[in-house]
Amino acid sequence: MFITMFHHTKSKYNNILRTITNSTKKNIELELKKLNERKEFVKALALFDKHEHQTIPTDAAICQALKACTQLGYIERGQIIHKNLSKNALNNTYIQPLLIQFYMQCGRVNDAQHVFDSSKNKTMVHYTSMMKGFIKNNMSEKAIELFKKVTDPDEILLCLLFNSCAQVRTKEALDFGRKIWSQMPLIYYKNQYILNTTLDMFIKCDDIINAEKLFNKKKRIVIDYGQMMKCYNNHHMPMNTLNLYERMTNENIQANIIIFVLLIDACAQLGIESRCRSIVKQIPSSMLNNLQLQSALIHMWGKVGCVNEAKQIFEKIHQRDPVVYASMINSYGLNGMGHNAIELYYQMPREMLHDKAYTCVLNACSHSGLVDEARSIFSTIPNKTKYIYTTMIDCLSRSFFFDEAKQLIQEFERDQLPDLHMYMSLLSGVRNRNDALLAREITNQIRERFQNVDEHLLPASILLTNTLASSGELQEASQIRWKLNQSGAKKQVGLSWTEVNGEIVQFRVQDRSHPRTREIYEELHRIENELIEHGHKFDSSWITRPMMADESVESILNSHSERLALAFNFIQRPIPSRIQIVKNLRICGDCHAAIKLISQIRQCQIIIRDANRIHDFSNGKCSYFPMETITNNDQSIWLKVKSPSIIEHSVPKLIDLQLTERFSYSNKLRLKSCLYCLLCLLCLLLILLSILLPILLIKNKSIPVTNNSTMTTTTRINCIYPNMFNEVSNNCVNILIDSNNCGQINNKCAFNYSCSNGICADAPGIQLKNSNIIFSSATNGSADDQMFKVTIPWNITIYNKTTNSINVTTDGILCFGNCSTSYTETLLPSNIFSNVTIFPYWDDLYIYSNTSQGIYYQSDGKSPNQILTFEYYMSHYLQPKEYYHFQVIFFENFPNIFQVKYYEATDGGITCTIGVQASDLGPFILYSFDQANSVETNMLLTFDTNIGIFNKTTF
């Protein structure tokens, strides 16, 4: 009995002891968790160490200790915990992911990979930890590859995938992200976290179309608007940003400082003063003291030519930072106020001088012709970056100091790799002097040094082409242009825009799309006569292509986009006294001279901002040439304020400069200008001589020879690119759209293949042999979001509704009755189509000019067995190399049935809707919606609206 009582007492004691021990362990776990939550990670580790020696730590305690090590980055302490883990703990599915997170946080990716590989029962948390770690360690490609091994990803893994694709930013990553996006379970399309990361992926991968579609579908907050605005600004689409703000206001979403900074940036890009003032009025006064906002405002006012407004904001800022100084210096520089920029530069505290300040002041010197001042500043800069070198080279090249500019490039390349922008600055200056020999030399150097940056070689080739053309070497220029076109390279289109009566109007060269085109060209003719009367000589050296037979030097130069915008302002009533125009490229020399004279003739102020700077034309003068307008008073003021005493020792050249020396420098420039004018006259005489000599020779074209025969000369036709001379037919052929001469003479495309941009396209040509044209690129040009009403020769029936009139849109839609040109595809039934609507390929399709693209229809057979076919051959908006070629076929003897034949859809249907609906309420048949690989070559879909089914086969 005693023994029995002893065992009973001992068992009870052990139970009590275990209870106390377990309770203690639970208390430790709880305390560790609380310490970590309070971010007292050092105390948490101390507590863990204290009890680790007294008892075996629980898995939960180990997890808390690893979390503390992860936050502190204690690699050695975490490794000790890992080393001391028991076998059971090593296999614990909670501890393993924490070990992965710990090693990833400490940058030990291989150790994390080892833990992951040794884990036998991997959970989603294992994959999550690994993908997060890869993203943190800038190895997002590996995160994408790991995701591909997951069979059923959850929402966290999907978010991490889209985040990884956003970081990688390659076409392959975007395509994979879009594929996963299109295949997700429907429930995830309502998950805001997934929608946010997907939107971020589309934006960062430059997929604007899908970003807009997702943005329009999701529930929007201020952060979403900020993301889209930043996207538009990055892609130079400022009007989209401003329109988005209007939409945001209508949705009663309050703008924050970030939104207003983005709006200010958009206004700076747009360059229209009235839009800037409109946005500034809406900024709450409580935000106007924000330094980031103030810097953005200074930059904006400088970009629109309102330097006084920029200066007022600058002077109100008491605690200025380097960005504020640089913004103000840059504003002066853009507006030709180089002296003011230098003055402010010398007022900057020395500790605030940085790359941006140096670059801005040198750029200001460059645009004001202050080469000596730039040299002096450049010599005092201690650590010169490639940006500083590039700006100084640009300054020297603008004033034709090419040898000195080349020496600077050589100096930079002694210790650094070659930089393309330096050569482009040099080449740009050479183009201004029309030095074809030097332009060839620099272009060859660019091709040798930068063989792997093809996208940057295009501007160099264009500059060379323009230089050759301006120098009279048109044949070589045409050959280079032809090669560029063969390569698929696209020259940036020159655009100018202006605001009239609150509306922004855009023009391109030889634009005739405006409703008031006739008045605009009549005004241009009046301006031309006024210019000639006042002695203006149109400079043919700025014409960089051969002239057509019905063209003149005047007609070509007068049709430049900025002159069209100017004429549009002059036909307004009343005529504005201040005209503002923004141009995306540089203004040509002839336009500069002509507009300067127009400002004097018409007595108005004309402000034109081109790609480089602002030109303020008034009374026959331009702010671009300040040296021509300096007075004695200006010189005295400049000498008084040029440099604070604390830095006089570093700029003796500026301090010692006397008034007479300044005039001497000005006289030197005038002398150089005179010599340059004489050189130009000599060149003109040589050009005239080269023109007259062939004419004189043609008059004596019969030359006697010893055998009493005569040799006659034939006149060869000068063809304008893309037309090339054909020796056989003795005429010009268009090598870009003529399928018998595709890209070169007698290069015939294979049967059913078409010529597009000088290449026999992979997409087959139009299949219909006797088609009626609805819209053709060859005759109508380009088309986007347009609708055409087609009266068909017999009735067709779908969903028991019959019609002989159908509306066809360029977005791949056919409607009975009213239709929409919306390019944003949705699931069916779509509430924006109220009648019978067929969606053979609803997407943002586009017809590009100078191709064989278009929309056609044709009726075959005899009643009652007639067949009606609509044929589409198009590309995608902003993606000309994506092709979509399909036919929609209706049958007279099979009402309510139609077929769609797909010859090609290069993106596989990833962003389109295919189906048919009776109305916005249904019924409907949906084949696909934004589904990757849903469309295949030679696929045939048959839709039967009698019973509501479709059938997929091939043909």
C-alpha positions, 0 to 999 in steps of 0.5 A: 500500500505504501508503494502504491501511494508513493507511485501515485504521489510521484505521478501526481508530482510529475503531472504538476511539474509538466503543467508548470513547465508547459505553462512557463514555456507558454509564457515565454512564447507569449512574451517573445511574441509581445517583444517582437510586436513592440520591435524590441528584438534585442530583448526578445533574443536575450529572453530566448537565450536565457531560457534556451539553456534551462529548457528545450525551446519550443517550436513557437519560441524558435520561430520568434527568435528567428523573426528577431534575428531576421529583423536585426540581420544577425546572421551569426546568431541565426545560424547558431539557432539553425545549427542547434535545431533538432531533427523534428524542428528542421522538418517543421513546416513553420520553422522552414519558411522562417529560416528561408526569410532569415537567410534571404533578409541577410542576403544569403540566397544560397543558404535559403535555397538549400533550406527550400530544396531540403524541405520535403513537404513544401507549402505555399508559405515556402514558395512565398518566402522564396519569391519574396526573397528573390524579389528583395535580392533583385533576382525577380527572374528567379521568382518568376521561374519558381512560380512556374513550378506552382500548380495552384497559386494563391492570391499572395503568390499571384501578387508576388508574380506580378510584382516580379514581372514589374521589376523585370520589365521585359517583353517575356515577363510581361507576356507571362504575367498577362498569360497568368492574369488571363487564366486566373480564377474569376474570384481573383478579379475582385481581389484589390491586392491582385488588381493593384499589383497587376496594374503596377505590372502593366504600367511598369512594363509600358503596357498602357492599353491593358493598364487603362483597361484594368484601371477603368474596371477596378475600384479606383482610389487616389493611389491608382490615379497617381500611378496612371498619371505618372505612367502618362507623364513618363510616356509624354501624354500630358493631356491624358494626365489632365483629363484623368484629373478631371475624371478624378474630380468628378468622382469626388476623390481628393487630390494630394500633393503627389497628384498636384506634383504630377499635374504640374509635371504634365503642364510643364510637358504640355507647355501651354500657359493657360492650362498651367494657371488653371491647375495652379488655381486649384492647389490648396494654399496649405500645400503651397509651402511644400518644397517638392511642389515649389520646385515643380512649380519653378520648373513648370513656369520656366518650361512655359516661358513665365520666368517671373512667376518662377522667380517669385516662387523661388524668392519666397523659399527661405530654406532652399535645397539644391533642387530648388536652385537647379530648377531656377537656374534651368528656368533661366537657361531655357529662356535664354537668360544665361547671365541670370543663370550664372549669377544665381549659380555663383550665389549658391552655397558651395556645399549645395553644388552638385551634378544637376546644378553644374549641368543646368548652368552649363546648359544655360551657357550653351543656349545663350552662346556664353562659351567662355563663361562655360569654359571657366565654370567647367574648369572649376568643377572638381568631379566631372561626370558624363552628364557634365562632359556632355553638356560642355560638349554640347555648348562647344558644338553649338558654337562650332568649336568641334576640335575642342569638343572632340578633345573633351570626348578623348579626355573623358574616354581615357578613363571611362567607356564611350558615351553615346550622348556626347557624340550625338551633341557633337553631331547635332552641332555639325548638322547646324553647320551642314558639314557633311564630311565631319558628320560622316566621320562622327556617324561612323565612330558612333556605329563602331563604338555603339554596335549593340544599341540599335535604337539609339543609332536611329537619331544619328542616322537621321542627323547624318541624312539631314546634313547630307541633304542640306549639303546637296548630297540628296542621292546618298541621303535617299539611300540612307533613308531607304536602308532605315525604312528597310530596317523598320526604324521609325523617324519621330513625327514632328508635331506642333500644338497651340491653344485657341479658345480653350482648345488644344489643336495639334498639327503635323507637317503638311497637315490638312486634317483640320476643318479650317484647312483652306483658311490656314493655307490661305493665311500661310500664302499671305504670310509668305508674300509678306515675308518676301516683301520684307526681304526674307529668303527661304533657305532651301538647305533646311529641306532634307528630301527631294522636291516633287514636281508640284512643290516649291521651296516656299511651299515645303517650308511653309507647311512645317507644323509650327507655321501651320499652328501660327497661321491657325492663330492668325485666322482667329478673331480677334487675332491674339497678341501673344501666341504660344506654340509647343513643338516636339522637335527642334525648330529649323533655321528657316522657320526661326528666321521667318517667325522672327520677321513675322513677329515684327511684321504682325507686331505680336509676341510669338513664343515657341518651345522646341525640344531644346529651349524656348524662343521668345520672338518679339519685334523681329528679335529672339531670346535665343541670341542675347549677344545681339541685344546687349546694351552698355547698361546691361554690361555694367549691371553684369559686372557688378553682380557676377560673383560673390567675394567668397569664390572670387579666387576660383573664377578670376577670368570672370572677375577680371573681365572688362567691358571692352573685352566683352565687346571684343568678344562680341565683335569676334562673334560678329566677325565669325558670323560674317565669315560664315555668311561669306562661306554660305554664299560661296556654297550657294554659288557652287550649288547654282553652278552644279545646277546650271552646268548639266542644263548647258550640257543638255543643250549640246547633247549631240556629240560627233564621234569618229564613226559619224554616229552621235551619242544622245543623252537621256534625262533620268527622272528624279524619284521621291522616296519611297518611289525609286527609279525603274530602269525597265519601265523608265518611271518611278515605283513605290517600293513600300506598297507595290507588291511587285516591287516590295522594298526593291525593284522587281521584288515580287511578294509570294502569292497571297502575301502583301507588302508592308513597309518594304517587307513582304508581310507574314500575314496573307494578303486580302483573300476576297478577289472582287471586294468592295472597299469599306476602308483601305489604307492605300486610299484612305490612310490610317483609321482608329475607333471609326465606324462605317455604315454598309448597305448590303445587297441582301438581308442577313438574320441573326437572333431572328432579327433581319437587316440589310444595313450593318455598322462596321467598326475598326475595333472588330465589331459588326452591329445591327443598328446603333453601335459603339466605337469603344475599344475597351472589350468586356465580358458579354453581354456588354451593356454598351451595345443595345442591338444584335452585335457580332464580335469577331475580334473586339480589341483596340485595332488600328489600320496603319497608312502605307500598308495593304490593311483595310476592311472589305466585303463581298457577296458571292453566289445567287439567291437563295444560296448567296454568301456575304463575307466581311474581311478585316486585315489590321494591326493593333493600336501602338503595335504595328507588328501585331497582325489580325486577319479574319473574315466574317461569313453570313449565309442566305440559306442558313439564317441565324448562323455565321462563321468567323475564319481566322487567318492570323492573330499574332497575339493569340487573342490575349486582349480581345472578346469574341462572341455575339449578343442579341442585346445588352441584356442577352442572350449571348454566346461567348467564345473568349474574353482576354484569353491567351492562345484562344485564337489560332491560325486557320481556326474556324468558329461557327456560331448558331444563334438558333440554339446558342452554341459555337463550334470550333474547327479548322479550315 
